[in-house]
């Protein structure tokens, strides 16, 4: 135990030195990319990017999204010229995606029945129908300051599946309008300074990110991110390999469904991702839920939260006075030996901090294996996640009521009423097996496991610390989707089924649930 803490403390100190050195030395040592719109790939594009990294040595990270689009383009230009035909196809796929981001807008309409289903990488979180319109990216200057911008608008049914009686528009309404895939970015000394509305995916998983994934509405925030991803030219930082760093502050859009929930809390996210060797990628992440109505929310309190080593637990009488609720931890992706098209990946996220070391503990765990074909057409993955928490990732004890929960924020670690991490929620154990066919844009997944919380959104009626009258228990299900081309349109039908063995159906949360839908999308512009 002592050696584990000493090693973790050493890692923490080294990473702090790395971050500070990188940021302070950016002016003289980094290759500037300039401002560019953040790029969040589809699951097909991520598959192709991962192939280019693993087989062709593309110098980017792939467990931290979005990344600056120009940084990816610069890395593509550095690829060897003698790529195999299938890798050339992958490169052309990504080049086309980046060109479309810059020169074309996109219109998307999704029609589906109001039903919850698991949400994996790049999938639409809305348990209902939605319409989305995004412009092409544009670049302009303001007093010699280069700026990149993009506008995106999304209209959707309320994504909080607990609410069934709402009417009208807005956060508490039946229909919501919000910014999505919108950004305003400038670059200063190798750092993109940005305001945006988009999702993040932080972690190596395909079905779940334990800390920041696709299950929530877009964050509307401000932050900074390294403008390049390629290795630094500095002799002090070059050993990091491809790396990126991001820090942002956003305000949650949660409707209030639980008494005493602080309204409008801030969400502060920090992540550093590095690839020091071609066969390993490492991520260090910390997310903080702080402030909000009735909570300490002065600038001093927020700064103390950001720069403290972890949650500080103090008591006044019987009232606990934590400044924040935090989730932090580590992830790693390990490639198989060269020529073998496979990788393993792991993510450990702690719901708390331990003693004077302030290191994460009470871990939630994710582990996976993926394999892809030599042709690049197929990828198969098996992914296990558990959001029961304990002091060590390998402990299988069911410690309930902690994952994504905190006394000060009784509605949980949520945005839009939806789990910020895995869509399976806290107190869950799920195995997902998936098959991706990139050539025909087909995705098939099957699920098995158990959960003590509501799928997708927080529901106090299905909660390990409550009376468990909502759907819960043993879970089995599947999901399927495939894209078809018709003239300038992509048409994507989908079907999903989930069965939960215990409890009773409440509103959208059902013990037996079938989701059906179809998405229509097209590009416009040059």
C-alpha positions as CSV (number, residue, x, y, z in Angstrom):
1,X,0.0,0.0,0.0
2,X,2.8,2.4,0.9
3,X,4.7,1.7,-2.3
4,X,1.5,2.2,-4.3
5,X,0.9,5.7,-2.7
6,X,4.5,6.7,-3.1
7,X,4.4,5.7,-6.8
8,X,1.1,7.6,-7.3
9,X,2.5,10.7,-5.5
10,X,5.6,10.6,-7.7
11,X,3.5,10.4,-10.8
12,X,1.3,13.3,-9.6
13,X,4.3,15.5,-8.9
14,X,6.0,14.7,-12.2
15,X,2.8,15.4,-14.2
16,X,2.4,18.8,-12.4
17,X,5.9,19.7,-13.4
18,X,5.2,18.6,-17.0
19,X,2.1,20.7,-17.2
20,X,3.6,23.9,-15.8
21,X,6.8,23.5,-17.8
22,X,4.8,22.9,-21.0
23,X,2.5,25.9,-20.5
24,X,5.2,28.4,-19.4
25,X,7.6,27.3,-22.1
26,X,5.1,27.2,-24.9
27,X,6.2,30.6,-26.4
28,X,9.7,29.5,-27.3
29,X,9.5,25.7,-27.7
30,X,6.2,24.6,-29.3
31,X,5.2,24.5,-33.0
32,X,2.1,26.7,-33.3
33,X,-0.9,25.3,-35.1
34,X,-3.1,28.4,-35.0
35,X,-6.7,28.5,-33.9
36,X,-9.0,25.8,-35.3
37,X,-12.4,24.4,-34.5
38,X,-12.5,21.4,-32.1
39,X,-13.1,18.1,-34.0
40,X,-15.2,15.4,-32.5
41,X,-15.0,12.3,-34.8
42,X,-17.8,9.9,-35.5
43,X,-17.2,6.4,-34.4
44,X,-16.2,5.5,-38.0
45,X,-13.7,8.4,-38.1
46,X,-12.3,7.4,-34.7
47,X,-11.8,3.9,-35.9
48,X,-9.8,5.1,-38.9
49,X,-7.8,7.5,-36.8
50,X,-6.9,4.7,-34.4
51,X,-5.7,2.6,-37.3
52,X,-3.5,5.4,-38.5
53,X,-2.0,5.8,-35.1
54,X,-1.4,2.1,-34.4
55,X,-0.2,1.1,-37.9
56,X,1.2,4.2,-39.5
57,X,2.5,6.1,-36.5
58,X,0.1,9.1,-36.8
59,X,1.3,11.4,-34.0
60,X,-1.9,12.3,-32.1
61,X,-3.6,11.0,-29.0
62,X,-6.9,9.1,-29.5
63,X,-8.4,8.9,-25.9
64,X,-9.0,12.6,-25.6
65,X,-11.8,14.2,-27.7
66,X,-12.3,16.7,-29.2
67,X,-8.9,17.7,-30.6
68,X,-8.1,20.9,-32.6
69,X,-8.9,20.1,-36.2
70,X,-5.8,21.8,-37.6
71,X,-3.6,19.7,-35.2
72,X,-5.0,16.5,-36.8
73,X,-4.5,17.9,-40.3
74,X,-0.9,18.8,-39.5
75,X,-0.3,15.3,-38.2
76,X,-1.8,13.7,-41.3
77,X,0.6,15.6,-43.5
78,X,3.6,14.1,-41.6
79,X,2.5,10.5,-42.4
80,X,4.8,8.3,-44.5
81,X,4.1,8.4,-48.3
82,X,4.3,4.6,-48.7
83,X,1.1,3.7,-46.8
84,X,-0.7,0.5,-47.6
85,X,-3.9,0.9,-49.7
86,X,-6.2,0.3,-46.7
87,X,-4.3,2.9,-44.7
88,X,-4.5,5.4,-47.6
89,X,-8.3,4.8,-47.5
90,X,-8.3,5.6,-43.8
91,X,-6.3,8.8,-44.4
92,X,-8.6,9.9,-47.2
93,X,-11.6,9.3,-45.0
94,X,-10.3,11.6,-42.3
95,X,-9.1,14.2,-44.8
96,X,-12.6,14.3,-46.2
97,X,-14.1,14.7,-42.8
98,X,-11.8,17.6,-41.9
99,X,-12.4,19.3,-45.3
100,X,-16.2,19.0,-44.7
101,X,-15.8,20.5,-41.2
102,X,-14.1,23.6,-42.8
103,X,-16.2,24.1,-45.9
104,X,-19.6,22.6,-45.4
105,X,-22.5,22.9,-42.9
106,X,-24.6,19.9,-41.9
107,X,-28.3,19.4,-41.2
108,X,-29.5,16.4,-39.1
109,X,-32.9,15.2,-38.0
110,X,-33.4,12.2,-35.8
111,X,-36.9,10.7,-35.2
112,X,-37.2,8.1,-32.4
113,X,-39.7,7.1,-29.7
114,X,-39.1,8.5,-26.3
115,X,-37.1,5.7,-24.7
116,X,-33.7,5.2,-23.0
117,X,-30.9,3.0,-24.3
118,X,-27.1,2.8,-23.6
119,X,-25.1,5.7,-25.2
120,X,-21.7,4.8,-26.6
121,X,-19.0,6.9,-28.3
122,X,-20.5,9.4,-30.9
123,X,-24.1,8.3,-30.3
124,X,-27.1,10.7,-29.7
125,X,-28.0,10.9,-26.0
126,X,-31.6,12.3,-26.5
127,X,-34.3,9.8,-25.4
128,X,-36.6,11.2,-28.1
129,X,-36.4,13.2,-31.3
130,X,-34.0,16.1,-32.2
131,X,-33.0,18.4,-35.0
132,X,-29.5,19.9,-35.4
133,X,-28.0,22.5,-37.8
134,X,-24.4,23.4,-37.9
135,X,-22.5,25.9,-40.1
136,X,-19.1,25.4,-41.8
137,X,-16.1,26.7,-39.9
138,X,-14.9,30.2,-40.6
139,X,-11.7,32.1,-39.9
140,X,-11.3,35.9,-39.5
141,X,-9.1,38.4,-37.7
142,X,-10.0,40.9,-35.0
143,X,-7.3,43.5,-34.4
144,X,-4.7,41.1,-35.8
145,X,-5.9,38.3,-33.5
146,X,-6.8,35.2,-35.6
147,X,-10.2,33.7,-34.7
148,X,-11.9,30.5,-35.8
149,X,-15.6,30.1,-35.3
150,X,-18.6,27.8,-35.9
151,X,-22.3,28.0,-35.1
152,X,-24.4,25.0,-34.2
153,X,-28.0,24.9,-32.9
154,X,-29.9,21.9,-31.6
155,X,-33.6,21.5,-30.8
156,X,-34.6,18.4,-28.9
157,X,-37.0,16.8,-26.5
158,X,-36.0,17.3,-22.9
159,X,-33.1,14.8,-22.4
160,X,-34.1,14.2,-18.7
161,X,-36.1,11.0,-19.1
162,X,-37.5,11.4,-15.5
163,X,-39.7,14.3,-16.4
164,X,-42.9,13.4,-18.2
165,X,-45.2,16.3,-17.3
166,X,-43.2,19.3,-18.5
167,X,-44.6,21.7,-21.1
168,X,-43.3,24.6,-23.1
169,X,-39.6,25.5,-23.8
170,X,-36.5,25.8,-21.8
171,X,-34.5,23.8,-19.2
172,X,-37.7,22.7,-17.4
173,X,-39.7,22.5,-20.6
174,X,-40.7,19.7,-23.0
175,X,-38.7,21.2,-25.9
176,X,-35.2,22.7,-25.6
177,X,-33.1,24.8,-27.9
178,X,-29.4,25.0,-27.3
179,X,-26.0,25.6,-28.9
180,X,-24.2,22.4,-30.0
181,X,-20.9,22.0,-31.9
182,X,-20.4,25.7,-31.7
183,X,-17.0,27.3,-31.0
184,X,-15.1,30.6,-30.9
185,X,-11.3,30.0,-30.8
186,X,-8.2,32.0,-30.8
187,X,-4.6,30.9,-30.4
188,X,-2.0,32.5,-28.1
189,X,1.5,31.1,-27.9
190,X,0.6,27.5,-28.8
191,X,-2.6,27.5,-26.6
192,X,-6.2,27.6,-28.0
193,X,-8.3,29.9,-25.9
194,X,-11.9,28.9,-26.6
195,X,-15.6,29.3,-25.8
196,X,-17.8,26.5,-27.0
197,X,-20.8,24.2,-26.8
198,X,-19.8,20.6,-27.3
199,X,-19.4,17.2,-25.7
200,X,-16.2,15.6,-24.6
201,X,-15.0,12.0,-24.6
202,X,-12.2,11.4,-22.1
203,X,-11.0,7.8,-22.0
204,X,-10.1,4.8,-24.1
205,X,-13.5,3.1,-24.0
206,X,-15.9,2.6,-26.9
207,X,-19.1,2.1,-24.9
208,X,-18.4,4.1,-21.8
209,X,-16.2,6.9,-20.5
210,X,-16.3,6.8,-16.7
211,X,-15.7,10.5,-16.4
212,X,-16.9,12.6,-19.4
213,X,-18.8,11.0,-22.3
214,X,-21.5,11.2,-24.9
215,X,-24.5,10.6,-22.5
216,X,-25.0,14.3,-21.7
217,X,-26.0,17.6,-23.5
218,X,-23.1,19.7,-24.8
219,X,-21.1,21.6,-22.2
220,X,-21.3,25.4,-22.6
221,X,-18.0,26.6,-21.3
222,X,-14.7,28.3,-21.7
223,X,-11.3,26.9,-21.5
224,X,-7.8,26.3,-23.0
225,X,-6.3,23.4,-24.9
226,X,-2.9,22.9,-26.5
227,X,-3.2,23.9,-30.2
228,X,-1.0,21.0,-31.4
229,X,-0.9,17.3,-30.5
230,X,2.4,16.3,-32.1
231,X,5.5,15.9,-29.9
232,X,7.1,19.1,-28.6
233,X,10.3,20.4,-30.1
234,X,11.6,21.2,-26.5
235,X,14.2,18.8,-25.2
236,X,12.4,18.9,-21.9
237,X,9.0,17.9,-23.3
238,X,9.8,15.8,-26.4
239,X,9.8,12.5,-24.3
240,X,6.1,13.0,-23.8
241,X,5.5,12.0,-27.4
242,X,2.2,13.3,-28.9
243,X,0.3,15.0,-26.0
244,X,-2.5,17.4,-25.2
245,X,-3.7,19.3,-22.2
246,X,-7.2,20.8,-21.6
247,X,-8.8,22.8,-18.9
248,X,-12.4,24.1,-19.0
249,X,-15.2,25.6,-16.9
250,X,-18.8,25.1,-17.8
251,X,-22.2,25.6,-16.1
252,X,-24.6,22.6,-15.8
253,X,-28.0,22.8,-17.4
254,X,-29.7,20.5,-14.9
255,X,-33.5,20.6,-14.3
256,X,-34.2,20.2,-10.6
257,X,-35.8,16.8,-9.9
258,X,-34.5,16.3,-6.4
259,X,-35.1,18.5,-3.3
260,X,-32.1,20.6,-2.1
261,X,-30.2,20.1,-5.4
262,X,-28.0,23.2,-6.0
263,X,-29.1,24.9,-9.2
264,X,-26.5,25.9,-11.9
265,X,-23.4,24.3,-10.4
266,X,-20.1,24.7,-12.2
267,X,-18.3,21.8,-13.8
268,X,-14.5,22.1,-14.0
269,X,-12.6,19.6,-16.2
270,X,-8.8,19.0,-16.5
271,X,-7.1,16.4,-18.5
272,X,-3.6,15.7,-19.8
273,X,-3.0,12.9,-22.4
274,X,0.4,11.7,-23.5
275,X,1.9,8.9,-25.6
276,X,5.5,8.5,-24.5
277,X,6.0,5.3,-26.5
278,X,4.2,4.1,-29.6
279,X,2.6,1.2,-27.7
280,X,1.1,3.1,-24.8
281,X,-1.2,6.1,-24.3
282,X,-1.8,7.6,-20.8
283,X,-4.5,9.9,-19.5
284,X,-4.7,11.8,-16.2
285,X,-8.1,13.4,-15.5
286,X,-9.9,15.4,-12.8
287,X,-13.5,16.6,-13.0
288,X,-15.0,18.8,-10.3
289,X,-18.7,19.6,-9.5
290,X,-18.8,22.8,-7.4
291,X,-20.8,26.0,-6.4
292,X,-24.5,26.4,-7.4
293,X,-27.4,27.8,-5.4
294,X,-26.9,27.5,-1.7
295,X,-23.3,26.2,-2.0
296,X,-20.0,28.1,-1.4
297,X,-19.5,29.8,-4.7
298,X,-17.2,32.8,-4.3
299,X,-14.1,33.1,-6.5
300,X,-12.0,32.2,-3.5
301,X,-14.0,29.0,-2.9
302,X,-13.7,28.0,-6.6
303,X,-10.0,28.7,-6.7
304,X,-9.5,26.7,-3.5
305,X,-11.4,23.8,-5.1
306,X,-9.4,23.9,-8.4
307,X,-6.0,24.0,-6.7
308,X,-6.7,21.7,-3.7
309,X,-5.4,18.1,-4.0
310,X,-8.8,16.6,-3.5
311,X,-12.1,16.8,-1.7
312,X,-11.7,18.1,1.8
313,X,-14.1,16.6,4.3
314,X,-15.0,18.7,7.3
315,X,-18.0,18.7,9.6
316,X,-20.0,21.4,11.4
317,X,-22.3,19.5,13.8
318,X,-23.9,16.9,11.5
319,X,-23.5,18.9,8.3
320,X,-20.6,18.0,6.0
321,X,-19.1,21.1,4.2
322,X,-17.2,19.8,1.2
323,X,-16.5,22.6,-1.3
324,X,-17.0,20.2,-4.2
325,X,-17.7,16.7,-5.5
326,X,-14.9,15.3,-7.6
327,X,-14.0,12.3,-9.8
328,X,-10.4,11.8,-10.8
329,X,-8.1,9.1,-12.0
330,X,-6.1,7.5,-14.7
331,X,-6.5,5.6,-17.9
332,X,-4.1,3.7,-20.2
333,X,-4.3,2.1,-23.7
334,X,-1.7,-0.6,-24.5
335,X,-1.0,-1.9,-28.0
336,X,-0.3,-5.6,-28.8
337,X,3.1,-6.4,-30.4
338,X,3.7,-4.9,-33.8
339,X,1.8,-6.7,-36.5
340,X,-0.9,-8.0,-34.2
341,X,-4.0,-5.8,-34.6
342,X,-5.2,-5.6,-31.1
343,X,-5.0,-3.4,-27.9
344,X,-6.1,-3.5,-24.3
345,X,-7.3,-0.5,-22.3
346,X,-8.2,0.4,-18.7
347,X,-9.7,3.3,-16.9
348,X,-9.8,3.9,-13.1
349,X,-11.8,6.8,-11.7
350,X,-11.8,7.5,-8.0
351,X,-14.9,9.0,-6.3
352,X,-12.9,10.4,-3.4
353,X,-9.4,11.3,-2.3
354,X,-7.3,9.5,0.3
355,X,-5.8,11.1,3.4
356,X,-2.9,13.5,3.1
357,X,-1.9,12.1,-0.3
358,X,-5.0,13.6,-1.9
359,X,-4.9,10.8,-4.5
360,X,-8.0,9.2,-6.0
361,X,-9.5,6.2,-4.3
362,X,-12.9,4.4,-4.1
363,X,-12.3,3.5,-7.7
364,X,-14.8,2.8,-10.5
365,X,-13.2,0.6,-13.2
366,X,-13.4,0.0,-16.9
367,X,-11.4,-2.6,-18.9
368,X,-11.5,-3.6,-22.5
369,X,-10.0,-5.4,-25.5
370,X,-10.3,-4.4,-29.1
371,X,-9.2,-6.1,-32.3
372,X,-9.4,-4.8,-35.9
373,X,-8.9,-6.5,-39.2
374,X,-5.9,-6.1,-41.5
375,X,-8.2,-4.6,-44.2
376,X,-9.4,-2.0,-41.7
377,X,-13.1,-2.8,-42.3
378,X,-13.9,-4.5,-39.0
379,X,-13.3,-3.7,-35.3
380,X,-14.5,-5.9,-32.4
381,X,-14.4,-4.9,-28.8
382,X,-15.3,-6.4,-25.4
383,X,-15.6,-3.8,-22.6
384,X,-16.4,-4.3,-18.9
385,X,-17.3,-1.4,-16.6
386,X,-18.2,-1.3,-12.9
387,X,-19.4,1.8,-11.1
388,X,-19.6,0.2,-7.7
389,X,-16.7,1.8,-5.8
390,X,-14.0,0.5,-3.6
391,X,-10.5,1.4,-2.5
392,X,-8.8,-0.7,-5.2
393,X,-9.9,-1.3,-8.8
394,X,-9.6,-5.1,-8.6
395,X,-11.9,-5.4,-5.5
396,X,-15.3,-6.9,-6.5
397,X,-17.1,-5.8,-3.3
398,X,-20.4,-4.0,-4.0
399,X,-20.0,-0.7,-2.3
400,X,-23.3,1.1,-3.3
401,X,-24.5,4.6,-3.1
402,X,-21.2,6.3,-4.0
403,X,-20.7,6.1,-7.7
404,X,-21.6,9.5,-9.3
405,X,-23.3,10.5,-6.0
406,X,-22.4,13.1,-3.3
407,X,-24.3,14.4,-0.2
408,X,-24.0,18.0,-1.4
409,X,-25.4,17.3,-4.9
410,X,-28.2,14.7,-4.3
411,X,-29.2,14.7,-8.0
412,X,-25.8,13.2,-8.8
413,X,-22.9,13.8,-11.2
414,X,-25.2,15.0,-14.0
415,X,-25.8,17.5,-16.7
416,X,-29.3,17.9,-18.2
417,X,-30.3,15.4,-15.5
418,X,-28.1,12.7,-17.3
419,X,-25.1,10.9,-16.0
420,X,-21.9,12.7,-16.9
421,X,-19.9,9.4,-17.1
422,X,-21.2,6.0,-18.2
423,X,-24.8,6.0,-19.4
424,X,-25.4,2.9,-17.1
425,X,-25.1,5.2,-14.1
426,X,-23.7,4.4,-10.7
427,X,-23.8,1.0,-9.0
428,X,-23.6,-0.9,-12.3
429,X,-21.6,-3.8,-13.7
430,X,-22.0,-4.2,-17.5
431,X,-20.2,-6.2,-20.2
432,X,-20.6,-4.9,-23.7
433,X,-19.5,-6.7,-26.8
434,X,-19.5,-4.7,-30.0
435,X,-18.8,-5.1,-33.7
436,X,-18.0,-2.1,-36.0
437,X,-18.1,-2.5,-39.7
438,X,-16.6,0.7,-41.0
439,X,-17.2,0.0,-44.7
440,X,-21.0,-0.1,-44.5
441,X,-21.2,2.0,-41.3
442,X,-22.8,-0.8,-39.3
443,X,-22.7,-1.0,-35.5
444,X,-23.9,-4.0,-33.4
445,X,-23.7,-4.2,-29.6
446,X,-24.9,-6.6,-26.9
447,X,-25.1,-5.9,-23.2
448,X,-25.3,-8.0,-20.0
449,X,-24.9,-7.2,-16.4
450,X,-26.7,-5.4,-13.6
451,X,-27.5,-1.9,-12.4
452,X,-29.1,-0.3,-9.3
453,X,-29.7,3.0,-10.9
454,X,-31.8,4.3,-13.8
455,X,-30.3,4.1,-17.3
456,X,-29.3,7.4,-18.9
457,X,-30.8,9.9,-16.4
458,X,-30.7,10.1,-12.6
459,X,-34.0,8.8,-11.1
460,X,-34.5,8.9,-7.3
461,X,-37.0,6.1,-7.6
462,X,-34.2,3.8,-8.9
463,X,-31.3,4.5,-6.6
464,X,-29.3,2.1,-4.4
465,X,-29.8,4.6,-1.5
466,X,-33.5,4.8,-2.1
467,X,-36.4,2.3,-2.3
468,X,-35.6,0.8,-5.7
469,X,-39.1,0.8,-7.1
470,X,-38.0,1.7,-10.6
471,X,-36.5,-0.7,-13.2
472,X,-33.2,-2.2,-12.0
473,X,-31.4,-5.5,-11.4
474,X,-30.2,-7.9,-14.0
475,X,-29.8,-6.2,-17.5
476,X,-29.6,-7.7,-20.9
477,X,-30.1,-6.0,-24.3
478,X,-28.7,-5.1,-27.7
479,X,-28.4,-2.1,-30.0
480,X,-28.0,-1.9,-33.8
481,X,-27.6,0.8,-36.4
482,X,-26.5,1.1,-40.0
483,X,-26.0,4.0,-42.4
484,X,-27.3,4.0,-46.0
485,X,-26.6,6.5,-48.7
486,X,-29.4,8.1,-50.8
487,X,-28.3,10.9,-53.1
488,X,-26.8,13.5,-50.8
489,X,-28.5,12.0,-47.7
490,X,-27.2,9.6,-45.1
491,X,-30.1,7.5,-43.6
492,X,-29.4,5.7,-40.4
493,X,-32.1,3.4,-38.9
494,X,-31.6,2.1,-35.4
495,X,-33.1,-0.4,-33.0
496,X,-32.3,-1.1,-29.3
497,X,-33.8,-3.4,-26.7
498,X,-33.2,-3.4,-22.9
499,X,-34.6,-5.7,-20.3
500,X,-34.3,-5.1,-16.5
501,X,-35.4,-7.9,-14.3
502,X,-36.6,-6.1,-11.2
503,X,-38.8,-3.1,-10.2
504,X,-41.6,-1.4,-12.1
505,X,-41.8,0.8,-15.1
506,X,-41.9,4.5,-14.3
507,X,-42.5,6.9,-17.2
508,X,-39.7,6.5,-19.8
509,X,-37.8,4.1,-17.5
510,X,-39.3,0.7,-18.3
511,X,-38.4,-2.9,-17.3
512,X,-38.8,-3.9,-21.0
513,X,-37.9,-1.2,-23.5
514,X,-37.6,-1.1,-27.3
515,X,-36.2,2.0,-29.0
516,X,-36.6,2.5,-32.7
517,X,-35.6,5.5,-34.8
518,X,-34.1,6.9,-38.0
519,X,-31.7,9.7,-38.6
520,X,-31.5,11.8,-41.8
521,X,-28.4,13.9,-42.4
522,X,-26.9,15.9,-45.3
523,X,-24.1,18.4,-45.9
524,X,-24.5,21.8,-47.6
525,X,-22.2,24.4,-48.9
526,X,-19.0,24.2,-51.0
